[in-house]
Amino acid sequence: GVLTAFSAASSFVRRGPGAESLTGPGVGKMIHSLFLINCSGDIFLEKHWKSVVSQSVCDYFFEAQEKAADVENVPPVISTPHHYLISIYRDKLFFVSVIQTEVPPLFVIEFLHRVADTFQDYFGECSEAAIKDNVVIVYELLEEMLDNGFPLATESNILKELIKPPTILRSVVNSITGSSNVGDTLPTGQLSNIPWRRAGVKYTNNEAYFDVVEEIDAIIDKSGSTVFAEIQGVIDACIKLSGMPDLSLSFMNPRLLDDVSFHPCIRFKRWESERVLSFIPPDGNFRLISYRVSSQNLVAIPVYVKHSISFKENSSCGRFDITIGPKQNMGKTVEGITVTVHMPKVVLNMNLTSTQGSYTFDPVTKVLTWDVGKITPQKLPSLKGLVNLQAGAPKPEENPSLNIQFKIQQLAISGLKVNRLDMYGEKYKPFKGVKYVTKAGKFQVRT
């Protein structure tokens, strides 16, 4: 639902003309209180930035939750007589914020995702147990991330200078000495005039790596035609460079990209005029951009499936036969292929032989899983045999769909290619690297 769309955009601020960053002006006192709620409906942590708001305000949230068919469908914005409740669902937890004045809801949703990302970054997971184990750090982080109802420090590398991440040793020492994790010195990073980068960064090996990761979502109909296809892509960066490097990353074919979301470090005007990503990077790991390539640009489909699945009327058996082969994959190997099929309820079991890989059929869930591995074009993998059905049961009305997972290393299926990375403002020569990988997202073949 709506929430998954937001979580996809979790680490971004949309930068359009006149857009404001997360710390921008023009937003009234923003978040008044925050409640963390687990799947059983227990409020296990609350934080108030102004006066205390009673937990009973969450009753409106629980009411909406009961009406929703599943967790993904709880409305992200709920209005109550005196407040708005704006929430996200992440890692089996609800982050429910209480707002007293009208603010742009996406602004609050974005902030809540930042909070969840920070917990994930600090504790290795964003779970109830991790939050309870580190409750002191959690309150320290919330105090820094939101100042007087406004977002303040939301970038991980700045926070880590203010509040040290937990280590086993530090937790033991703190519990014995009663000290806290707040740093004694004012962070140097807050004094750099770039809110996402700390000052005085030094590395012996200066490196900049970029991962271009594309997921292809597609629906292929019975005849092999593409009903729907689109690519969701991200470029993740790992930058370990000394000083204040100013980078510019250019592409061979930037016009491919639609609907791009940028990390706040990117100079939007330069992208608009030249289609070049120009930025002073945060230190460490971050997501530089996310983008879509929609079907107007004719998304290449990397695999095809030949299939023949048939059930006879008044017969207790059926035939199953599928073969998978490579299509347009620019000479790269398609690997890590798995085919998952939800067979009809009337299927009792399946006797199949595979020319490659192994298969399992679960007679309870009726799920067939075929672990294919990689395709070598000389001998295409196939899986075929008999399907046993309940005697006397009506023939299944429709054939099952095939859900396919795969991976292609060193290829961005959209054809996106990095042209060059240039660095200004520092004298050393950094080591640079770009990796590409394509994966199947929701990739479905109808039979």
Secondary structure, DSSP 4 states (H G I P E B T S, - for coil): -HHHHHHHTTT-----TT---TT-SS--S---EEEEEETTS-EEEEEESSSPPPGGGHHHHHHHHHHSSSGGGS-SEEE-SS-EEEEEEETTEEEEEEESS---HHHHHHHHHHHHHHHHHHHSS--HHHHHHTHHHHHHHHHHHEETTEE---SHHHHHHHBPPP-HHHHHHHHHH---SB-SSPPSGGGSSSTTS-SS---SS-EEEEEEEEEEEEEE-TTS-EEEEEEEEEEEEEEE-SS--EEEEEES-GGG-EEEEE-TTB-HHHHHHH-EEEEPPPSEEEEEEEEEE-GGG-PPP-EEEEEEEEE-TT-SEEEEEEEEEE-S-TTPPEEEEEEEEE--TTEEEEEEEESSSEEEEETTTTEEEEEEE--BTTB--EEEEEEEE-TTPPPPSSPPEEEEEEEEET--TT---EEEEEEES--S--EEEEEEEEEEEEEEEE-
